[in-house]
Amino acid sequence: MGWLNKLTGGENTAKAHAVAAAAPAQAHDAAPATSAEVDAVWYRWLAQGCPPHATPQAEVGILDELARMVQSPVAGAALVPRVPEIIPQLMRTLQGDDMNAAELSRQLGRDPVLVVEVYREANRPAYLPRYHSGPPINNMQSAIMLLGQNGMRMLLARVAFRPIVSMHSGRLVKRVGPIIWRQSEKTALGASLLAAGLHANAFDAYLAGLMENVGLVVALRLVDQACCDEALPWSDPFIATLFEQARILSARIAALWEFPDAVVEAIGSAGQVDAPALALALALGDRLAKLRMLVDAGQYATGDPFVVAGLDEAALSVLGKLHDEDQD
């Protein structure tokens, strides 16, 4: 995956992913929930329907195995599939400043799944003109030109990561894998939208958002293996450590796969004090994605203090944009 290093040389300023710089004043006075609190609510929502409260011994065993994976990320990487070969080829076509729509169209034509993805993306309201009422876009070169270089890069990255995160192995991962993938997509979009206001690279932010949950998928596979049909770990200390170690594992797998250094650093330092701008965009994008899905699932009202406390106008705007279009 060294091809990813060549994709992020310039600052991405696509209008579709630009957001105004965040104002320092916060929109709500209530103390915001900590990242650990949001992660705990998110984890328990994911695991709803499963018997809770595994034994302390089970929790320790899972965390010990996860710590071993963190120290040996090759073992963790072996639990997730590789990126399809055609994706790096397409990305190389997109790495230059001048996108060759004809060449890209020819390459895309080899993969029917990618063709469907391009048409679906090009016909989303986010890309079509506001008052578009004509027939759907069904010409590949027209779709590519509408999406633009940045839109195509993000689409291809998303297609590449889907089988990595949305896995079907084990009781828990089989059920929550598609949900985690949706959260990864929302995190990537949210982080890329926030990046411009933080003077960070939007495509780096998008890649970091897609990659951040890879370690969590590995961690949940360990939970599956340890608990089988028994109760799941549920304690606050376990959940906090699980998410912390999973993020570190994601960063180390990203380094193993030769992701850009900025992406690796952002994943590893997200949520830390004095983190770089890209990590700030990633951490807030991750938070907004989780909150958005909890709201859409009816766990919280849109204006609940747990959701909106501490969010400024820019963050609230992104929270609204992460709402699923198919729910309207």
Rosetta silent file (secondary structure, phi, psi, omega in degrees, C-alpha in Angstrom):
SEQUENCE: MGWLNKLTGGENTAKAHAVAAAAPAQAHDAAPATSAEVDAVWYRWLAQGCPPHATPQAEVGILDELARMVQSPVAGAALVPRVPEIIPQLMRTLQGDDMNAAELSRQLGRDPVLVVEVYREANRPAYLPRYHSGPPINNMQSAIMLLGQNGMRMLLARVAFRPIVSMHSGRLVKRVGPIIWRQSEKTALGASLLAAGLHANAFDAYLAGLMENVGLVVALRLVDQACCDEALPWSDPFIATLFEQARILSARIAALWEFPDAVVEAIGSAGQVDAPALALALALGDRLAKLRMLVDAGQYATGDPFVVAGLDEAALSVLGKLHDEDQD
SCORE:     score description
SCORE:     0.000 S_00000001
   1 L     0.000   24.183  176.608    0.000    0.000    0.000 S_00000001
   2 H   -62.460  -19.399  177.529    2.924    2.356   -0.581 S_00000001
   3 H   -56.743  -26.503 -177.879    0.796    3.939   -3.316 S_00000001
   4 H   -66.141  -30.008 -179.492   -1.057    5.844   -0.573 S_00000001
   5 H   -62.710  -26.265 -175.492    2.056    7.904    0.191 S_00000001
   6 H   -86.639   -4.635 -172.135    1.904    9.423   -3.294 S_00000001
   7 H   -92.904  -10.804 -167.194   -1.672   10.563   -3.002 S_00000001
   8 L  -122.389   31.262 -177.657   -1.363   13.221   -0.335 S_00000001
   9 L   -71.871  -31.839 -176.137    1.370   15.562   -1.483 S_00000001
  10 L  -113.609  156.894  177.982   -0.820   18.666   -1.926 S_00000001
  11 L   -69.998  133.503 -178.016   -3.412   20.362    0.214 S_00000001
  12 L   -93.193  120.289 -176.207   -6.918   19.346   -0.825 S_00000001
  13 L  -122.896   31.582 -178.709   -9.236   22.316   -1.187 S_00000001
  14 L   -60.450  134.363 -176.716  -12.257   20.819   -2.927 S_00000001
  15 H   -60.777  -33.450 -176.928  -15.316   22.991   -2.363 S_00000001
  16 H   -64.927  -17.599 -177.542  -17.493   19.991   -1.597 S_00000001
  17 H  -122.705   23.055  177.862  -15.399   19.285    1.506 S_00000001
  18 L   -93.808  145.029  178.774  -14.599   22.798    2.721 S_00000001
  19 L  -140.880  144.857 -178.865  -15.912   24.062    6.042 S_00000001
  20 L   -65.375  150.738  178.620  -15.504   27.438    7.705 S_00000001
  21 L   -60.406  140.105 -176.586  -12.956   27.728   10.512 S_00000001
  22 L   -72.983  136.319  175.258  -14.501   26.931   13.865 S_00000001
  23 L   -75.737  145.842 -176.523  -15.188   29.847   16.176 S_00000001
  24 L   -68.500  -27.304 -179.184  -13.612   29.486   19.634 S_00000001
  25 L   -70.847  137.919 -179.690  -16.885   30.167   21.462 S_00000001
  26 L   -89.789  149.521 -173.876  -18.899   27.032   22.204 S_00000001
  27 L   -80.990  -16.890 -176.560  -22.549   26.815   21.271 S_00000001
  28 L  -137.317  144.066 -172.724  -23.653   25.107   24.486 S_00000001
  29 L   -86.213  -22.792 -177.410  -22.677   25.688   28.118 S_00000001
  30 L   -62.992  147.253  179.006  -23.062   22.152   29.488 S_00000001
  31 L   -66.043  128.109 -178.649  -19.854   20.223   30.071 S_00000001
  32 L   -70.402  151.770  175.246  -19.285   17.935   27.073 S_00000001
  33 L   -64.895  146.653  176.348  -19.073   14.185   27.553 S_00000001
  34 L   -72.805  163.054  176.959  -15.555   12.794   27.559 S_00000001
  35 H   -59.888  -38.727  179.928  -14.339   10.641   24.686 S_00000001
  36 H   -64.028  -37.487  178.868  -14.371    7.629   27.016 S_00000001
  37 H   -66.869  -41.702  177.748  -18.015    8.297   27.885 S_00000001
  38 H   -64.658  -42.979  178.797  -18.998    8.526   24.225 S_00000001
  39 H   -61.301  -39.421 -178.660  -17.050    5.340   23.456 S_00000001
  40 H   -65.489  -44.744  178.381  -18.782    3.506   26.322 S_00000001
  41 H   -63.409  -42.359  179.959  -22.264    4.483   25.140 S_00000001
  42 H   -61.561  -47.267 -179.348  -21.307    3.584   21.575 S_00000001
  43 H   -60.839  -46.050 -177.321  -19.908    0.163   22.557 S_00000001
  44 H   -68.450  -31.243  174.771  -22.957   -0.743   24.651 S_00000001
  45 H   -68.515  -42.027  176.827  -25.274    0.320   21.862 S_00000001
  46 H   -59.211  -41.075 -172.926  -23.326   -1.873   19.432 S_00000001
  47 L   -90.008    7.369 -178.507  -23.482   -4.807   21.836 S_00000001
  48 L   -59.352  141.092 -177.406  -27.160   -4.440   22.704 S_00000001
  49 L    95.120  -16.800  176.723  -28.961   -7.756   22.666 S_00000001
  50 L   -95.096  145.978  178.648  -25.858   -9.641   23.815 S_00000001
  51 L   -62.418  126.847 -178.115  -25.608  -10.814   27.434 S_00000001
  52 L   -89.404 -179.658  169.896  -23.478   -8.244   29.320 S_00000001
  53 L    66.458   63.516  170.873  -21.074   -8.425   32.263 S_00000001
  54 L   -68.478  165.175 -178.407  -18.415  -10.994   31.455 S_00000001
  55 L   -69.003  153.934  175.427  -16.157  -12.012   34.310 S_00000001
  56 H   -56.251  -34.906  179.516  -13.157   -9.827   35.226 S_00000001
  57 H   -63.472  -39.604  178.307  -10.922  -12.721   34.222 S_00000001
  58 H   -64.580  -41.609  179.730  -12.418  -12.722   30.708 S_00000001
  59 H   -62.422  -44.593 -180.000  -11.870   -8.969   30.396 S_00000001
  60 H   -62.611  -41.813 -179.685   -8.240   -9.268   31.492 S_00000001
  61 H   -62.268  -42.565  178.989   -7.640  -12.108   29.049 S_00000001
  62 H   -63.969  -46.393 -177.786   -9.030  -10.129   26.108 S_00000001
  63 H   -67.322  -33.951  176.404   -7.027   -7.010   26.959 S_00000001
  64 H   -64.520  -42.262  179.229   -3.837   -9.043   27.401 S_00000001
  65 H   -67.292  -38.411  177.720   -4.290  -10.569   23.951 S_00000001
  66 H   -64.818  -39.794  176.984   -5.037   -7.146   22.461 S_00000001
  67 H   -61.364  -36.851  176.919   -1.869   -5.765   24.068 S_00000001
  68 H   -65.038  -39.963  176.884    0.059   -8.587   22.401 S_00000001
  69 H   -62.738  -40.137  179.463   -1.448   -7.597   19.051 S_00000001
  70 H   -61.786  -38.907  179.200   -0.413   -3.992   19.632 S_00000001
  71 H   -75.575  -21.510  178.993    3.159   -5.128   20.219 S_00000001
  72 L  -130.815   74.215 -174.484    3.002   -7.376   17.140 S_00000001
  73 H   -62.491  -18.224  176.171    0.816   -5.548   14.590 S_00000001
  74 H   -60.020  -39.186  179.030    1.681   -8.098   11.912 S_00000001
  75 H   -65.748  -39.048  177.464   -0.533  -10.553   13.784 S_00000001
  76 H   -67.202  -41.980 -179.802   -3.360   -8.018   13.881 S_00000001
  77 H   -63.090  -28.352 -178.772   -2.973   -7.171   10.197 S_00000001
  78 L   -69.432  -15.293 -178.615   -3.259  -10.861    9.375 S_00000001
  79 L   -89.186   -1.504  179.247   -6.834  -10.816   10.689 S_00000001
  80 L  -126.039  148.390 -176.853   -8.075   -8.351    8.055 S_00000001
  81 L   -74.102  165.584  179.941   -8.122   -8.740    4.246 S_00000001
  82 L   -87.520  165.009  177.784   -5.947   -6.827    1.811 S_00000001
  83 L   -72.287  136.919  177.310   -6.946   -4.009   -0.505 S_00000001
  84 L   -56.029  143.125 -173.673   -8.097   -5.167   -4.004 S_00000001
  85 L   -61.204  -32.518 -176.010   -5.292   -4.894   -6.567 S_00000001
  86 H   -68.342  -25.518 -176.300   -7.234   -2.614   -8.924 S_00000001
  87 H   -63.208  -49.107  176.969   -7.550    0.151   -6.309 S_00000001
  88 H   -58.731  -35.203  178.641   -3.832    1.089   -6.249 S_00000001
  89 H   -63.133  -44.382  179.151   -3.840    1.161  -10.065 S_00000001
  90 H   -67.132  -38.660  179.500   -6.742    3.593  -10.101 S_00000001
  91 H   -63.664  -36.779  177.966   -5.195    5.710   -7.373 S_00000001
  92 H   -63.684  -36.113  176.465   -1.999    6.072   -9.364 S_00000001
  93 H   -63.244  -29.088 -176.917   -4.057    7.443  -12.264 S_00000001
  94 H   -92.107   -3.870 -172.032   -5.458   10.041   -9.851 S_00000001
  95 L   -75.788  -23.615  179.650   -2.186   11.068   -8.224 S_00000001
  96 L   -77.101  168.345  179.263   -1.248   13.695  -10.833 S_00000001
  97 L   -70.857  -31.482 -178.228   -2.656   17.201  -10.973 S_00000001
  98 L  -102.803  110.195 -179.068   -4.412   16.566  -14.291 S_00000001
  99 L   -79.172  127.551  178.269   -7.017   13.814  -14.049 S_00000001
 100 L   -93.579   96.787 -174.830   -7.396   11.805  -17.253 S_00000001
 101 H   -64.098  -36.542 -178.714  -11.110   10.995  -17.278 S_00000001
 102 H   -66.247  -45.691  179.253  -10.876    8.783  -20.370 S_00000001
 103 H   -64.862  -42.233  179.260   -8.067    6.640  -18.935 S_00000001
 104 H   -64.357  -39.493  178.011   -9.796    6.399  -15.565 S_00000001
 105 H   -61.863  -40.982  179.447  -13.056    5.435  -17.277 S_00000001
 106 H   -63.661  -43.375 -179.847  -11.258    2.665  -19.161 S_00000001
 107 H   -67.409  -42.000 -179.623   -9.730    1.288  -15.966 S_00000001
 108 H   -62.702  -33.896 -177.732  -12.978    1.481  -14.036 S_00000001
 109 L   -59.797  -14.948 -179.881  -14.789   -0.438  -16.779 S_00000001
 110 L   -78.969  -14.542 -174.770  -12.891   -3.569  -15.733 S_00000001
 111 L  -127.062  102.086 -177.560  -14.695   -3.731  -12.397 S_00000001
 112 H   -58.249  -32.497  179.437  -18.535   -3.733  -12.475 S_00000001
 113 H   -63.764  -42.206  179.533  -18.705   -3.078   -8.721 S_00000001
 114 H   -67.894  -36.710  177.863  -16.704    0.128   -9.099 S_00000001
 115 H   -58.956  -46.603  179.087  -18.851    1.227  -12.044 S_00000001
 116 H   -61.156  -41.826 -178.922  -21.967    0.927   -9.881 S_00000001
 117 H   -63.384  -41.416 -179.084  -20.272    2.834   -7.051 S_00000001
 118 H   -64.449  -45.721  179.796  -19.253    5.710   -9.334 S_00000001
 119 H   -65.016  -40.497  179.504  -22.763    6.107  -10.764 S_00000001
 120 H   -62.433  -43.579 -178.737  -24.348    5.891   -7.320 S_00000001
 121 H   -66.618  -43.316 -177.262  -22.009    8.561   -5.957 S_00000001
 122 H   -65.307  -24.736 -178.667  -22.411   10.886   -8.941 S_00000001
 123 L   -96.958    7.831  174.571  -26.196   10.787   -8.585 S_00000001
 124 L   -73.373  150.312  179.218  -26.217   11.670   -4.896 S_00000001
 125 L   -57.786  -28.143 -178.206  -27.748   15.070   -4.006 S_00000001
 126 L   -64.039  -25.121 -177.804  -24.387   16.235   -2.661 S_00000001
 127 L  -105.547  -32.966 -178.551  -22.954   16.239   -6.190 S_00000001
 128 L   -69.251  148.895  174.401  -25.901   16.943   -8.456 S_00000001
 129 L   -53.630  150.053 -171.485  -26.819   20.584   -9.110 S_00000001
 130 L   -54.203  -41.115 -175.890  -29.308   21.846   -6.544 S_00000001
 131 L  -109.338   30.350 -179.696  -32.277   21.948   -8.908 S_00000001
 132 L   -64.076  125.802  178.881  -31.284   19.005  -11.105 S_00000001
 133 L  -131.166    8.672 -178.751  -34.422   17.380  -12.541 S_00000001
 134 L   -82.846 -172.078 -179.605  -33.034   15.584  -15.577 S_00000001
 135 L   -68.567  159.603  177.880  -32.307   11.878  -16.033 S_00000001
 136 L   -60.261  151.180  177.272  -29.697   10.163  -13.822 S_00000001
 137 L   -72.025  122.745 -178.009  -26.073   10.450  -14.904 S_00000001
 138 L  -132.944   20.428  174.402  -25.211    7.267  -16.778 S_00000001
 139 L  -112.246  124.945 -172.128  -22.062    8.241  -18.677 S_00000001
 140 H   -61.777  -45.617 -178.809  -18.845    7.223  -16.953 S_00000001
 141 H   -64.689  -37.661  177.049  -16.693   10.139  -18.085 S_00000001
 142 H   -63.846  -40.782  178.890  -19.426   12.609  -17.113 S_00000001
 143 H   -63.951  -41.768 -179.672  -19.693   10.976  -13.690 S_00000001
 144 H   -64.091  -43.362 -179.339  -15.923   11.154  -13.195 S_00000001
 145 H   -66.616  -36.320  178.887  -15.785   14.806  -14.159 S_00000001
 146 H   -66.032  -43.810 -179.450  -18.689   15.627  -11.825 S_00000001
 147 H   -69.198  -34.098 -179.059  -17.054   13.902   -8.866 S_00000001
 148 H    77.605  171.216 -176.880  -13.691   15.469   -9.586 S_00000001
 149 H   -61.426  -45.077 -178.353  -10.281   14.228   -8.557 S_00000001
 150 H   -65.634  -44.061  179.263  -10.928   14.565   -4.836 S_00000001
 151 H   -62.103  -38.574  178.682  -14.326   12.878   -5.007 S_00000001
 152 H   -68.264  -39.717  179.497  -12.888    9.969   -6.979 S_00000001
 153 H   -62.124  -43.449 -178.924  -10.014    9.501   -4.551 S_00000001
 154 H   -67.938  -39.961  179.008  -12.383    9.373   -1.610 S_00000001
 155 H   -62.192  -46.365 -178.191  -14.768    7.004   -3.375 S_00000001
 156 H   -65.949  -38.804  177.063  -11.988    4.579   -4.285 S_00000001
 157 H   -62.429  -41.187 -179.609  -10.540    4.686   -0.787 S_00000001
 158 H   -64.208  -43.521  178.577  -13.982    3.922    0.627 S_00000001
 159 H   -62.962  -38.121 -178.751  -14.474    0.970   -1.731 S_00000001
 160 H   -66.609  -36.505 -174.413  -11.037   -0.355   -0.806 S_00000001
 161 H   -84.967  -21.132 -173.785  -11.693   -0.224    2.929 S_00000001
 162 H   -53.225  -49.306 -179.251  -15.209   -1.633    3.016 S_00000001
 163 H   -69.507  -18.417 -179.729  -14.188   -5.326    3.069 S_00000001
 164 H   -73.844  -43.816 -175.144  -11.493   -4.575    5.663 S_00000001
 165 H   -89.647  -41.819 -175.221  -13.841   -3.089    8.256 S_00000001
 166 L   -89.514   76.269 -176.178  -17.176   -4.711    7.419 S_00000001
 167 L   -96.972  160.244 -179.496  -16.201   -8.297    8.114 S_00000001
 168 L  -126.274   77.242 -178.462  -18.442  -11.303    8.747 S_00000001
 169 L  -147.271  119.378 -178.649  -16.601  -13.502   11.220 S_00000001
 170 L    89.581  153.860 -175.395  -17.778  -14.384   14.697 S_00000001
 171 H   -58.605  -51.318 -174.630  -21.088  -13.693   16.421 S_00000001
 172 H   -71.772  -49.542 -176.770  -20.375  -10.110   17.496 S_00000001
 173 H   -65.559  -35.344  178.628  -18.371   -8.919   14.484 S_00000001
 174 H   -61.119  -36.685 -177.471  -20.835  -10.451   12.038 S_00000001
 175 H   -82.191  -39.341 -172.860  -23.616   -8.406   13.587 S_00000001
 176 H   -98.851  -11.057 -178.115  -21.821   -5.113   14.241 S_00000001
 177 H   -53.349  -49.847  178.449  -19.318   -5.095   11.364 S_00000001
 178 H   -61.912  -31.761  178.259  -21.641   -3.277    8.923 S_00000001
 179 H   -70.077  -42.304  177.669  -22.496   -0.734   11.639 S_00000001
 180 H   -62.637  -37.228  178.166  -18.839   -0.087   12.352 S_00000001
 181 H   -64.094  -42.125  177.744  -18.273    0.394    8.630 S_00000001
 182 H   -61.686  -39.236  178.173  -21.038    3.011    8.471 S_00000001
 183 H   -67.282  -35.450  176.970  -19.430    4.795   11.396 S_00000001
 184 H   -63.381  -43.780  177.423  -16.056    4.660    9.619 S_00000001
 185 H   -60.218  -44.069 -179.282  -17.585    6.265    6.525 S_00000001
 186 H   -68.090  -38.962  176.819  -19.157    9.006    8.640 S_00000001
 187 H   -61.181  -45.003 -179.831  -15.920    9.568   10.552 S_00000001
 188 H   -61.319  -46.036  179.259  -14.006    9.907    7.282 S_00000001
 189 H   -64.765  -46.519 -179.325  -16.527   12.362    5.864 S_00000001
 190 H   -60.936  -44.944 -179.915  -16.746   14.345    9.101 S_00000001
 191 H   -63.392  -39.031 -179.854  -12.969   14.555    9.492 S_00000001
 192 H   -68.911  -34.633  178.020  -12.528   15.674    5.882 S_00000001
 193 H   -68.650  -35.545 -178.939  -15.189   18.366    6.307 S_00000001
 194 H   -79.735  -20.444 -171.361  -13.507   19.652    9.460 S_00000001
 195 H   -60.521  -41.459 -176.103   -9.982   19.525    8.021 S_00000001
 196 H   -60.652  -43.122 -179.996  -10.157   22.758    6.041 S_00000001
 197 H   -67.454  -20.104  179.154  -11.085   24.831    9.081 S_00000001
 198 H  -102.615    7.060 -179.852   -8.167   23.290   10.984 S_00000001
 199 L    59.504   41.007  175.683   -5.699   23.773    8.082 S_00000001
 200 L  -114.347  163.409 -178.933   -5.250   20.015    7.672 S_00000001
 201 L   -76.902  123.612 -173.902   -5.261   17.925    4.510 S_00000001
 202 H   -65.863  -38.937 -178.339   -8.814   16.755    3.720 S_00000001
 203 H   -73.380  -35.905  172.724   -7.819   13.519    1.986 S_00000001
 204 H   -58.312  -42.996  179.737   -5.419   12.577    4.794 S_00000001
 205 H   -62.943  -39.350  179.775   -8.316   13.135    7.190 S_00000001
 206 H   -64.659  -45.875  178.614  -10.555   10.934    5.047 S_00000001
 207 H   -61.431  -43.121 -179.447   -7.998    8.107    4.981 S_00000001
 208 H   -62.365  -39.058  178.325   -7.473    8.354    8.737 S_00000001
 209 H   -64.218  -40.062  179.188  -11.228    8.122    9.310 S_00000001
 210 H   -69.802  -32.697 -174.179  -11.527    4.978    7.192 S_00000001
 211 H   -85.555  -22.480 -168.787   -8.499    3.376    8.856 S_00000001
 212 L   -58.900  -34.004 -174.713   -9.235    4.242   12.484 S_00000001
 213 L   -90.411    1.480  179.867  -11.596    1.312   13.187 S_00000001
 214 H   -60.148  -43.553  178.044   -9.413   -1.457   11.739 S_00000001
 215 H   -64.697  -33.519  178.151   -7.921   -2.078   15.172 S_00000001
 216 H   -66.615  -38.956  177.138  -11.392   -2.103   16.720 S_00000001
 217 H   -61.641  -43.236  176.732  -12.501   -4.835   14.326 S_00000001
 218 H   -61.129  -44.094 -179.058   -9.475   -6.912   15.378 S_00000001
 219 H   -61.431  -41.287 -179.504  -10.284   -6.221   19.042 S_00000001
 220 H   -71.141  -27.509  172.862  -13.897   -7.333   18.628 S_00000001
 221 H   -65.672  -36.244  176.008  -12.737  -10.516   16.937 S_00000001
 222 H   -65.726  -38.663  176.135  -10.742  -11.206   20.102 S_00000001
 223 H   -61.155  -44.632  178.090  -13.911  -10.607   22.139 S_00000001
 224 H   -57.263  -48.111 -176.120  -15.730  -13.101   19.904 S_00000001
 225 H   -65.746  -35.510 -176.109  -13.023  -15.715   20.331 S_00000001
 226 H   -80.454  -34.495 -171.720  -12.833  -15.300   24.094 S_00000001
 227 H   -99.905  -24.700 -176.910  -16.539  -15.090   24.906 S_00000001
 228 L    48.685 -118.635 -179.004  -18.168  -17.275   22.254 S_00000001
 229 L   -96.477   11.893 -177.895  -21.814  -17.473   23.395 S_00000001
 230 L   -89.237 -178.426 -177.702  -21.068  -16.207   26.887 S_00000001
 231 L   -65.064  148.540 -179.865  -21.558  -12.730   28.347 S_00000001
 232 L   -89.388  153.029  173.015  -19.673   -9.818   26.815 S_00000001
 233 L   -61.141  144.510 -170.313  -17.257   -7.515   28.675 S_00000001
 234 L  -142.923  -11.689 -172.281  -19.150   -4.457   29.853 S_00000001
 235 L   -71.560  152.302  178.563  -17.172   -2.522   32.479 S_00000001
 236 H   -59.097  -46.623  179.068  -16.095    1.093   31.931 S_00000001
 237 H   -60.112  -39.028  178.829  -12.364    0.350   32.463 S_00000001
 238 H   -62.878  -48.002 -176.960  -12.509   -2.494   29.946 S_00000001
 239 H   -62.642  -43.538 -179.427  -14.240   -0.380   27.286 S_00000001
 240 H   -60.992  -45.220 -179.633  -11.851    2.549   27.775 S_00000001
 241 H   -68.375  -39.189  179.277   -8.789    0.305   27.464 S_00000001
 242 H   -57.796  -48.991 -177.488  -10.268   -1.583   24.508 S_00000001
 243 H   -68.967  -38.608  179.233  -10.798    1.602   22.483 S_00000001
 244 H   -63.253  -48.237 -179.235   -7.440    3.091   23.465 S_00000001
 245 H   -68.932  -34.236  178.499   -5.507   -0.028   22.507 S_00000001
 246 H   -63.865  -38.768  178.326   -7.582   -0.523   19.344 S_00000001
 247 H   -66.580  -40.107  177.085   -6.637    2.957   18.143 S_00000001
 248 H   -62.538  -42.535  178.345   -2.958    2.282   18.792 S_00000001
 249 H   -62.139  -41.318  177.435   -3.268   -0.996   16.868 S_00000001
 250 H   -58.242  -44.368 -179.590   -4.942    0.850   13.967 S_00000001
 251 H   -63.068  -41.115 -177.352   -2.023    3.296   13.844 S_00000001
 252 H   -72.633  -34.933  174.072    0.555    0.512   13.871 S_00000001
 253 H   -67.333  -39.048  177.437   -1.233   -1.448   11.144 S_00000001
 254 H   -60.307  -40.365  177.195   -1.432    1.786    9.121 S_00000001
 255 H   -66.264  -40.060  178.499    2.339    2.171    9.493 S_00000001
 256 H   -62.103  -35.460  179.444    2.826   -1.465    8.503 S_00000001
 257 L   -87.038    9.800  175.365    0.741   -0.831    5.374 S_00000001
 258 L    61.764   40.987  170.247    2.891    2.235    4.553 S_00000001
 259 L   -68.649  159.301  176.635    0.212    4.863    5.042 S_00000001
 260 L   -56.241  144.408 -177.645    1.442    8.467    5.011 S_00000001
 261 H   -55.939  -38.061 -178.244    3.193    9.415    8.242 S_00000001
 262 H   -63.090  -36.621  179.381    0.656   12.174    8.916 S_00000001
 263 H   -69.187  -44.276  178.683   -2.208    9.655    8.813 S_00000001
 264 H   -60.072  -45.854 -179.532   -0.411    7.239   11.135 S_00000001
 265 H   -63.869  -40.294 -178.937    0.353   10.053   13.595 S_00000001
 266 H   -62.559  -44.140 -179.710   -3.228   11.340   13.499 S_00000001
 267 H   -65.204  -43.499 -176.922   -4.703    7.933   14.360 S_00000001
 268 H   -70.749  -26.487 -175.315   -2.196    7.332   17.125 S_00000001
 269 H  -110.656    4.052  179.810   -2.559   10.773   18.728 S_00000001
 270 L   -57.463  128.875  178.773   -6.298   11.450   18.237 S_00000001
 271 L    91.043   -8.099  179.912   -7.750   12.731   21.478 S_00000001
 272 L   -84.360  156.675  175.962   -4.395   13.598   23.048 S_00000001
 273 L   -67.091  140.830  179.547   -3.470   17.023   24.392 S_00000001
 274 L    60.114   30.957  176.485   -1.538   19.147   21.853 S_00000001
 275 L   -70.160  152.848  177.384   -2.379   16.705   19.047 S_00000001
 276 L   -65.452  164.661 -174.536   -1.706   17.914   15.470 S_00000001
 277 H   -57.006  -39.565 -179.170   -4.512   19.482   13.459 S_00000001
 278 H   -63.273  -38.476  178.116   -5.178   16.291   11.500 S_00000001
 279 H   -67.505  -35.653  177.154   -5.638   14.347   14.753 S_00000001
 280 H   -64.283  -43.232  177.896   -8.039   17.002   16.029 S_00000001
 281 H   -62.485  -41.096 -179.448  -10.137   16.683   12.863 S_00000001
 282 H   -66.158  -46.678 -177.687  -10.110   12.886   13.205 S_00000001
 283 H   -62.006  -43.486  179.704  -11.066   12.874   16.900 S_00000001
 284 H   -71.000  -38.471  176.360  -13.956   15.285   16.371 S_00000001
 285 H   -60.676  -41.535  178.009  -15.076   13.475   13.215 S_00000001
 286 H   -63.366  -44.529  179.903  -15.130   10.186   15.138 S_00000001
 287 H   -62.042  -47.397 -178.635  -17.133   11.755   17.969 S_00000001
 288 H   -64.232  -37.463  179.589  -19.663   13.357   15.630 S_00000001
 289 H   -64.074  -43.919  179.197  -20.101   10.116   13.671 S_00000001
 290 H   -64.739  -45.873 -179.884  -20.875    8.129   16.821 S_00000001
 291 H   -63.317  -40.338  179.564  -23.248   10.777   18.136 S_00000001
 292 H   -60.110  -43.508 -178.544  -24.993   11.068   14.769 S_00000001
 293 H   -70.526  -34.559  176.707  -25.665    7.343   14.660 S_00000001
 294 H   -65.818  -40.018  176.945  -26.882    7.288   18.269 S_00000001
 295 H   -65.079  -47.550 -177.799  -29.302   10.122   17.466 S_00000001
 296 H   -64.593  -25.160  178.362  -30.503    8.436   14.266 S_00000001
 297 L   -86.342    0.813  178.188  -31.054    5.209   16.223 S_00000001
 298 L    81.959   13.266  179.209  -33.294    7.055   18.683 S_00000001
 299 L   -76.430  -29.773  179.451  -30.901    6.794   21.625 S_00000001
 300 L  -141.364  153.562  170.645  -30.766   10.586   22.048 S_00000001
 301 L   -77.082  155.836 -177.482  -32.675   13.616   20.826 S_00000001
 302 L   -56.043  -38.616 -177.193  -30.805   15.881   18.409 S_00000001
 303 L   -95.463   12.684  179.824  -30.525   18.649   21.003 S_00000001
 304 L   -60.953  136.483  179.625  -29.654   16.443   23.981 S_00000001
 305 H   -54.593  -32.733  177.784  -26.758   17.942   26.014 S_00000001
 306 H   -60.135  -31.142 -177.630  -24.893   14.638   25.691 S_00000001
 307 H   -86.163  -48.347 -166.449  -24.887   15.212   21.922 S_00000001
 308 H  -101.472  -13.155 -177.928  -24.434   18.962   21.494 S_00000001
 309 L   -58.941  130.034  177.810  -22.544   20.158   24.579 S_00000001
 310 L    86.634   -5.432 -178.304  -19.228   21.684   23.543 S_00000001
 311 L   -89.569  131.460  175.113  -19.995   21.754   19.820 S_00000001
 312 L   -89.648 -175.096 -174.448  -19.552   25.043   17.946 S_00000001
 313 H   -61.975  -39.878 -179.584  -21.371   26.046   14.769 S_00000001
 314 H   -63.723  -44.608  179.969  -18.928   24.265   12.461 S_00000001
 315 H   -66.439  -40.208  177.782  -19.206   20.988   14.385 S_00000001
 316 H   -63.461  -36.923  177.325  -22.994   21.240   14.559 S_00000001
 317 H   -62.856  -44.520  178.986  -23.085   21.795   10.811 S_00000001
 318 H   -65.558  -39.906  177.452  -21.024   18.656   10.221 S_00000001
 319 H   -55.623  -41.393  177.748  -23.226   16.703   12.653 S_00000001
 320 H   -67.031  -37.449 -178.474  -26.201   17.580   10.479 S_00000001
 321 H   -71.160  -17.223 -179.397  -24.415   16.572    7.278 S_00000001
 322 L   -85.127   -0.263  175.958  -23.668   13.107    8.673 S_00000001
 323 L   -65.317  136.149 -178.923  -27.372   12.247    8.744 S_00000001
 324 L   -65.766  128.003  178.225  -28.108    9.318    6.415 S_00000001
 325 H   -63.424  -32.039 -176.198  -29.750   10.503    3.189 S_00000001
 326 H   -76.308   -0.880  176.328  -31.752    7.288    2.933 S_00000001
 327 H   -92.442   -8.235 -178.423  -33.520    8.123    6.189 S_00000001
 328 L   -81.083    0.000    0.000  -35.187   11.193    4.690 S_00000001
